[in-house]
Amino acid sequence: MTNHTDAATTPLRTVLRAAGRVGRGIRWYMTTLMGDTAYATYVAHHRREHPDEEPMTERQFWRQKMDDQDRNPGARCC
């Protein structure tokens, strides 16, 4: 006995899974582009490369990052 609802929801589930993957990819791209993951990336790098030193606090990190951007504006739009 075949269940018709399973056959109908399989393509829908496939589309929803794909949409979820696309949404997660867009979220990752935007948070990375906007710098939301910059501090976490810095801490991971610092712990890997300098395990015996404490990383900067998040406040210190952002202060230094903003100071560096003010000194070297590069191709910033603002």
ChimeraX attribute file (.defattr): number of C-alpha atoms within 10 A of each C-alpha:
attribute: neighborCount
match mode: 1-to-1
recipient: residues
	/A:1	3
	/A:2	6
	/A:3	7
	/A:4	8
	/A:5	8
	/A:6	9
	/A:7	10
	/A:8	10
	/A:9	11
	/A:10	11
	/A:11	11
	/A:12	11
	/A:13	11
	/A:14	11
	/A:15	12
	/A:16	12
	/A:17	12
	/A:18	12
	/A:19	12
	/A:20	12
	/A:21	12
	/A:22	12
	/A:23	12
	/A:24	12
	/A:25	11
	/A:26	12
	/A:27	12
	/A:28	13
	/A:29	12
	/A:30	13
	/A:31	12
	/A:32	13
	/A:33	11
	/A:34	9
	/A:35	12
	/A:36	12
	/A:37	13
	/A:38	17
	/A:39	17
	/A:40	12
	/A:41	12
	/A:42	15
	/A:43	18
	/A:44	14
	/A:45	13
	/A:46	16
	/A:47	13
	/A:48	10
	/A:49	10
	/A:50	12
	/A:51	11
	/A:52	9
	/A:53	9
	/A:54	10
	/A:55	16
	/A:56	14
	/A:57	11
	/A:58	14
	/A:59	10
	/A:60	11
	/A:61	16
	/A:62	14
	/A:63	12
	/A:64	13
	/A:65	14
	/A:66	13
	/A:67	12
	/A:68	11
	/A:69	12
	/A:70	10
	/A:71	9
	/A:72	10
	/A:73	12
	/A:74	8
	/A:75	6
	/A:76	7
	/A:77	5
	/A:78	4
